[in-house]
Amino acid sequence: MLRALTIVVAATAAVMCASPGLAQTGLKWGDCPADVAKHGLRCTTIDVPLDYRDPDGQQIQLSVSRLASKNPDRRRGVLLTNPGGPGGSGLDFPGGLVDLELPQSVLDSYDIIGFDPRGVGRSTPVTCDLTMEQQYRGNIPPYARNAADVLTQARNAKAVAEQCARSKTANLLPYLSTAATARDMDRIREALHEDKLSFLGYSYGTHLGAVYSTLFPERSDRIVLDSNLVPGGLDRTGSRLFGPGMEMRFPDFAKFAAARPEYNLGATPEAVTAKYFDLAGRLDRTPVQGYDGNLFRLATFGSLYRDSRMPGLAEIWKALDTNQPLPPSASAEAPQTLENKVASHLYVICNDSRWPKSVSGYLHDVSVDRQRYPMFGASGANIRPCAFWRSEPAEPPVRVGDRGPSNVLLAQNTRDPATPLAGAEQMRRALGDRARMVTADQGGHGVYLIGANKCANDTVTAFLTTGERPEADHTCVAEPA
């Protein structure tokens, strides 16, 4: 996970619609790749312009999937989906939604469409030639304990930016952005011969959906944005929200661990919190089984995305605390799949906003956030390769706005570590009367189908299947355990 001149939509759309050969007919749906094929998913490819300023110029290929509705009377339209990122593959996401028990009423209403965004997975993938260490540092900067750590990260971030600029896909650098991906979505809509598209996007997908509905308001049908970034996406503001997000979410884990003496992490939530700082400090000084303090903090942050990950996190803590073998859940992702995720993530976020260039500014911000949010603030505020990015985006970032039909529903948890409620409230204000927001009183990253709040889940399902939204923003109270 993880921005702002207004685009003159009418003029741009007029140029795009005037270009010949835009519509693609006769899509040939075939078997999906073996790691994607499930639940009857079918796949195809479409060509889109590399540069939308030159729509008849060089084309790149997108991989698209479809889970066709078996209802012969389904409503007109498709439900396009995005699982988050940027850098996340979405080709298999329709099948993933089935695994999450997407209601039959939604499956009966739409063909569910997935796709790998440009630069990702099977859609003209990009690289930064990242080393294994750079890959495992991932999309979140390391925790900076002091000014020296920030300066070290600045050197590492600059090296990554230079690698991206020298890579074999460096020619694609200006053309990977949320604005370009939103235009790709509209090409998918057109290739499917649909007048409008509905959308379900999680995390970064909220920024993508908001940008699409800003660029193409009259082609947007029912737009669901779940676990919302700030209006600028994963920009400097969004990144710094990791600190307060962790502080809001961690008490859920502290309560969980304190209630289970078998982990021996503390008899009270306060004791578990103290154990966090104790372990982080010990691992800063002496890494254990490949875990240093930074990886420990990052693993804790990521595990707080789901309640279901808490037992595994407690096992990791217990193993690190006692220097016992780590559980299998602590294993890392294969580097060959991670490299493209991290590279494409950087291509997009560095194009989506203008990141501060001054290292001294990051030194200040890290110092402030480390004091305010000691658990993770010095990570979210740390410097990223975007501070040293060499290219300019082909299209300026899109400012999310409130012009268009009232057809957007935001879903948000009160205690989301990655996209906190404060950021969602900014997105809600930016969309104005176009949007309504349902807030679930629960923790974790992801509301619809992921959280256990029936009220919130039913609200989203009703909107997708009937178009009905709450008349006003409302909060769904916590469900009984």
C-alpha positions in Angstrom: 0.0 0.0 0.0 0.2 3.5 -0.2 -0.9 14.0 -5.5 -2.6 17.6 -7.2 -3.8 19.3 -10.2 -7.4 19.0 -11.4 -7.8 17.3 -14.8 -10.0 19.0 -17.3 -12.2 16.0 -17.9 -14.5 17.2 -20.7 -11.7 18.3 -23.0 -9.6 15.1 -22.4 -12.7 12.9 -22.9 -13.5 14.6 -26.1 -10.1 13.9 -27.5 -10.2 10.3 -26.4 -13.7 9.7 -27.9 -12.6 11.2 -31.2 -9.8 8.7 -31.7 -10.5 6.0 -34.3 -10.3 2.3 -33.4 -11.2 2.8 -29.8 -13.8 0.1 -29.4 -12.6 -3.5 -29.1 -15.0 -6.1 -30.2 -15.1 -9.9 -30.0 -13.0 -10.4 -26.9 -11.9 -14.1 -26.8 -12.3 -15.5 -23.3 -10.1 -18.5 -22.7 -8.5 -20.5 -19.9 -6.9 -18.5 -17.1 -3.3 -19.2 -15.9 -3.2 -22.2 -13.6 -2.7 -20.1 -10.5 -5.7 -18.0 -11.4 -8.2 -20.6 -12.7 -10.9 -21.3 -10.2 -14.6 -20.9 -9.7 -15.1 -20.8 -13.5 -13.0 -17.7 -14.1 -12.1 -17.0 -17.7 -9.4 -14.7 -19.0 -8.5 -12.5 -21.9 -6.3 -9.6 -22.9 -6.9 -6.1 -24.2 -4.6 -3.5 -25.7 -4.5 0.0 -24.2 -2.4 3.1 -25.1 0.8 3.4 -23.2 0.4 7.2 -23.3 -3.2 8.4 -23.4 -2.0 11.7 -24.9 -1.3 9.6 -28.0 -4.1 7.0 -28.0 -3.2 5.6 -31.4 0.5 5.2 -30.5 2.3 2.4 -28.7 0.0 0.0 -27.0 0.5 -2.2 -23.9 -1.4 -5.3 -22.9 -3.7 -5.8 -19.9 -4.8 -9.2 -18.6 -8.5 -9.3 -17.6 -10.6 -11.9 -16.0 -14.4 -12.5 -15.8 -16.5 -14.5 -13.5 -19.7 -14.6 -15.5 -23.0 -14.4 -13.8 -25.2 -17.5 -14.2 -28.3 -15.4 -13.9 -29.8 -14.8 -17.4 -31.7 -11.8 -16.0 -28.7 -10.1 -14.4 -28.8 -6.3 -14.4 -27.0 -4.4 -17.1 -23.4 -3.7 -16.1 -20.3 -5.3 -14.7 -18.6 -5.1 -11.3 -14.9 -4.2 -11.8 -12.8 -5.0 -8.8 -9.4 -4.1 -7.3 -7.8 -5.8 -4.2 -5.5 -2.9 -3.3 -1.8 -2.1 -3.7 -0.6 -0.4 -5.7 1.2 -3.4 -7.0 -1.4 -6.0 -6.2 -2.5 -8.4 -8.9 -6.2 -8.4 -9.3 -6.6 -11.1 -12.0 -7.7 -13.7 -9.5 -9.6 -11.4 -7.3 -13.1 -12.3 -8.5 -12.4 -15.9 -7.4 -11.0 -14.5 -4.1 -14.3 -12.8 -3.5 -16.1 -16.1 -4.0 -13.8 -17.6 -1.4 -14.8 -14.7 0.9 -18.4 -15.7 0.4 -19.5 -12.9 -1.9 -23.3 -13.1 -1.6 -25.2 -15.0 -4.3 -27.3 -11.9 -4.8 -24.2 -10.0 -6.0 -23.1 -12.9 -8.2 -26.5 -13.0 -9.7 -26.4 -9.2 -10.4 -23.1 -8.8 -12.2 -20.3 -10.3 -14.2 -17.4 -9.8 -11.8 -14.3 -8.4 -13.5 -10.7 -8.6 -12.3 -7.6 -7.3 -13.9 -3.9 -6.8 -13.3 -3.3 -3.0 -13.5 -0.7 -1.8 -15.9 2.8 -2.7 -14.8 1.6 -5.5 -12.5 1.7 -9.3 -12.8 0.6 -10.2 -16.3 -0.1 -6.7 -17.5 3.2 -5.4 -19.0 5.1 -5.9 -15.7 7.8 -3.5 -14.6 11.0 -4.0 -12.5 13.5 -2.0 -10.5 16.0 -4.9 -10.4 15.6 -4.9 -6.6 18.0 -7.1 -4.5 16.4 -9.6 -2.1 17.1 -7.2 0.8 15.4 -4.3 -1.1 12.4 -6.6 -1.8 12.0 -7.6 1.7 12.1 -4.0 2.9 8.9 -3.9 0.8 6.6 -1.0 0.4 6.9 0.5 3.9 10.1 2.3 4.9 12.0 0.9 7.9 11.5 2.2 11.4 14.1 5.0 12.1 15.3 4.9 15.7 17.3 8.1 15.2 18.6 10.6 12.7 21.3 8.2 11.5 18.7 5.7 10.5 16.9 8.3 8.4 20.2 9.2 6.6 20.8 5.5 6.0 17.4 5.1 4.5 17.9 8.2 2.4 20.9 6.5 0.8 19.1 3.3 0.3 16.0 5.0 -1.1 18.1 7.0 -3.6 19.8 3.8 -4.8 16.4 2.2 -5.4 15.2 5.3 -7.3 18.3 5.1 -9.5 17.8 1.4 -10.1 14.2 2.0 -11.3 15.5 4.7 -13.6 18.1 2.3 -15.1 15.9 -0.8 -15.3 14.9 -2.4 -18.6 11.4 -1.0 -18.0 12.5 2.5 -17.2 10.8 3.7 -20.4 7.4 3.0 -18.7 8.2 5.2 -15.7 6.1 8.2 -16.7 3.1 6.1 -17.7 2.2 4.1 -14.5 -0.1 6.1 -12.4 -3.6 5.9 -10.9 -4.9 8.3 -13.6 -3.6 6.0 -16.4 -5.0 2.9 -14.6 -8.4 4.6 -14.3 -8.4 5.3 -18.0 -7.5 1.6 -18.6 -10.6 0.7 -16.6 -12.7 2.8 -18.9 -11.2 0.9 -21.9 -12.1 -2.4 -20.2 -15.7 -1.0 -19.8 -15.8 -0.2 -23.5 -14.3 -3.5 -24.6 -17.1 -5.2 -22.6 -19.7 -3.0 -24.4 -21.0 -1.6 -21.2 -22.4 2.0 -20.8 -21.3 2.1 -17.2 -19.3 0.1 -14.7 -19.7 -0.5 -11.0 -16.6 -0.9 -8.8 -15.5 -2.6 -5.6 -12.1 -1.5 -4.5 -10.2 -2.1 -1.3 -7.4 0.0 0.3 -5.4 1.6 -2.7 -8.4 0.5 -4.7 -10.4 3.3 -3.0 -8.1 5.9 -4.5 -8.4 4.2 -7.9 -12.2 4.1 -7.7 -12.4 7.7 -6.6 -10.1 8.8 -9.4 -12.2 6.8 -11.9 -15.5 8.4 -10.7 -13.8 11.8 -10.9 -12.6 11.4 -14.4 -15.7 9.5 -15.7 -18.6 10.5 -13.4 -21.3 9.7 -15.9 -19.8 6.3 -16.6 -19.8 5.3 -13.0 -22.6 3.2 -11.7 -22.3 1.9 -8.1 -19.0 2.6 -6.6 -17.9 1.0 -3.3 -14.7 2.2 -1.7 -13.6 0.0 1.2 -10.8 1.0 3.7 -10.1 4.4 2.4 -6.9 6.3 1.7 -6.8 10.0 1.9 -8.0 11.7 -1.4 -4.4 11.9 -2.7 -3.9 8.2 -2.3 -0.8 6.8 -0.7 1.0 10.1 -0.6 3.0 11.7 2.2 -0.1 12.3 4.2 -1.4 8.8 3.8 2.0 7.3 4.6 2.2 9.2 7.9 -1.2 7.9 9.0 0.4 4.4 9.6 1.7 5.8 12.9 -1.7 6.7 14.5 -3.3 3.7 12.7 -1.0 1.3 14.6 -1.7 3.1 17.9 -5.5 2.8 17.4 -5.4 -0.8 16.4 -2.8 -2.3 18.7 -5.0 -2.4 21.8 -7.1 -5.1 20.2 -4.1 -7.4 20.0 -2.9 -6.4 23.5 -6.3 -7.5 24.8 -6.3 -10.7 22.8 -2.8 -11.7 24.0 -3.4 -10.7 27.6 -6.5 -13.0 27.7 -4.4 -16.0 26.7 -1.7 -17.0 29.2 -0.3 -19.7 27.0 1.6 -17.1 25.1 3.1 -15.6 28.2 3.3 -12.1 26.7 1.7 -10.3 29.7 -1.3 -10.7 32.0 -2.7 -7.2 31.1 -3.0 -5.2 27.9 -0.5 -2.8 29.4 2.0 -5.6 30.0 1.6 -6.8 26.4 2.2 -3.2 25.2 5.4 -3.1 27.3 6.5 -6.4 25.8 6.2 -4.8 22.3 8.7 -2.1 23.2 10.9 -4.6 25.1 11.1 -7.0 22.1 11.6 -4.3 19.6 14.5 -2.9 21.6 16.1 -6.3 22.2 15.9 -7.1 18.5 17.3 -3.7 17.5 20.4 -4.7 19.5 20.5 -8.4 18.7 18.5 -9.9 15.8 17.0 -13.4 16.4 16.3 -15.9 13.6 16.5 -13.2 11.0 14.2 -10.8 12.9 15.6 -7.4 13.7 13.6 -4.7 15.4 12.4 -3.3 12.1 11.1 -6.6 10.8 9.4 -7.3 14.2 7.6 -3.9 14.0 6.6 -4.5 10.4 5.4 -8.0 11.0 3.3 -6.8 13.9 1.8 -4.0 11.9 0.9 -6.3 9.0 -0.6 -8.9 11.2 -3.0 -6.4 12.7 -4.8 -6.2 9.3 -6.9 -9.2 10.3 -8.2 -10.6 13.6 -7.5 -14.1 12.2 -3.7 -13.3 12.2 -3.5 -12.5 15.9 -2.8 -16.1 17.0 0.0 -16.4 14.5 1.4 -13.1 15.6 1.3 -14.1 19.2 3.2 -17.3 18.3 5.9 -15.2 16.5 6.3 -13.0 19.6 6.5 -16.0 21.9 9.2 -17.6 19.7 11.2 -14.4 19.5 10.8 -13.8 23.2 12.1 -17.2 24.2 14.4 -17.8 21.2 12.4 -20.9 20.1 11.8 -21.9 16.4 9.5 -19.6 14.5 6.1 -20.9 13.3 5.7 -21.6 9.6 3.5 -18.5 9.4 6.6 -16.4 9.8 8.0 -17.4 6.4 8.5 -14.7 3.8 7.0 -14.4 0.3 9.0 -15.7 -2.7 11.2 -12.9 -4.0 10.3 -13.5 -7.7 6.7 -12.4 -7.0 7.6 -9.7 -4.5 10.0 -7.8 -6.9 7.3 -6.8 -9.3 4.9 -5.8 -6.5 7.4 -3.5 -4.9 8.6 -2.0 -8.2 5.1 -1.3 -9.6 4.1 0.1 -6.2 6.9 2.6 -6.5 6.2 3.5 -10.1 2.6 4.4 -9.1 3.0 6.2 -5.8 5.9 8.3 -7.1 3.8 9.5 -10.1 0.7 10.0 -8.1 1.9 12.9 -6.0 4.8 15.3 -5.5 6.9 14.0 -2.7 9.1 16.3 -0.6 12.7 16.3 -1.7 14.4 17.7 1.4 16.0 15.0 3.6 16.0 17.5 6.5 12.2 17.6 6.3 12.0 13.8 6.7 14.4 14.1 9.7 12.0 16.5 11.3 8.9 14.4 10.5 10.4 11.2 11.8 11.5 12.8 15.0 7.9 14.2 15.6 6.1 11.0 14.7 8.4 8.8 16.7 7.5 10.8 19.7 3.8 11.0 19.0 3.3 7.5 17.7 6.3 5.5 19.1 5.1 2.1 17.9 5.3 2.8 14.2 5.4 6.5 13.5 9.1 6.5 12.6 8.3 4.1 9.8 5.4 5.8 8.2 7.2 9.2 8.3 10.5 7.8 6.9 11.8 8.7 3.5 10.8 6.8 0.3 12.5 6.4 -3.1 9.9 8.9 -4.4 12.0 11.7 -2.8 14.7 10.9 -5.4 12.4 10.0 -8.4 13.8 11.0 -11.7 10.8 11.0 -14.0 7.7 13.2 -14.3 4.3 11.6 -14.8 2.8 11.8 -18.3 -0.4 13.0 -16.7 -0.7 15.2 -13.6 -2.4 13.6 -10.6 -6.2 13.8 -10.4 -7.8 15.8 -7.6 -10.7 13.7 -6.3 -13.8 15.9 -6.4 -17.5 16.0 -5.7 -18.9 16.7 -9.2 -21.1 13.9 -10.5 -24.0 11.6 -9.5 -24.5 10.6 -5.9 -23.4 7.0 -6.3 -20.5 6.3 -4.0 -20.5 4.3 -0.8 -17.5 4.3 1.6 -17.0 1.4 4.0 -14.6 1.9 6.9 -13.5 0.3 10.1 -13.0 2.5 13.2 -9.6 0.9 14.0 -7.8 0.3 10.7 -4.0 0.3 11.1 -3.2 1.0 7.4 -6.0 3.3 6.3 -7.3 4.9 9.5 -10.7 6.5 9.9 -9.1 10.0 9.9 -8.0 9.4 6.3 -11.4 8.0 5.3 -13.1 11.1 6.7 -10.9 13.2 4.4 -12.0 11.1 1.4 -15.6 11.5 2.5 -15.3 15.3 2.5 -13.6 15.4 -0.8 -16.4 13.4 -2.5 -19.1 15.6 -0.9 -22.7 14.8 -1.6 -21.6 12.1 -4.1 -20.9 9.8 -1.2 -22.2 8.2 2.0 -20.1 6.4 4.5 -20.9 3.4 6.7 -18.4 2.9 9.6 -18.0 -0.4 11.3 -17.0 -0.4 15.0 -14.3 -3.0 14.6 -10.5 -3.3 13.9 -8.6 -4.5 10.9 -8.0 -3.5 7.3 -11.1 -4.4 5.2 -14.8 -4.2 5.9 -16.9 -5.9 3.3 -16.7 -9.7 3.5 -13.5 -9.4 5.6 -14.9 -8.1 8.9 -17.6 -9.7 10.9 -20.0 -6.7 11.1 -23.3 -7.9 9.6 -24.7 -4.4 9.5 -21.8 -3.1 7.4 -21.8 -6.1 5.1 -25.5 -5.9 4.6 -25.3 -2.2 3.8 -22.7 -2.8 1.0 -24.6 -5.8 -0.4 -27.8 -3.8 -0.5 -26.1 -1.0 -2.4 -24.5 -3.3 -5.0 -27.7 -5.2 -5.6 -30.4 -2.5 -5.3 -28.5 0.8 -5.5 -29.9 1.9 -2.2 -27.6 3.6 0.3 -28.2 5.0 3.7 -29.7 8.5 3.6 -26.9 9.7 5.8 -23.6 8.5 7.1 -23.9 6.0 10.0 -21.9 3.8 12.2 -22.6 0.1 12.7 -22.1 -0.9 16.3 -19.7 -3.6 17.3 -21.1 -7.2 16.8 -21.1 -9.5 19.8 -18.0 -11.7 20.0 
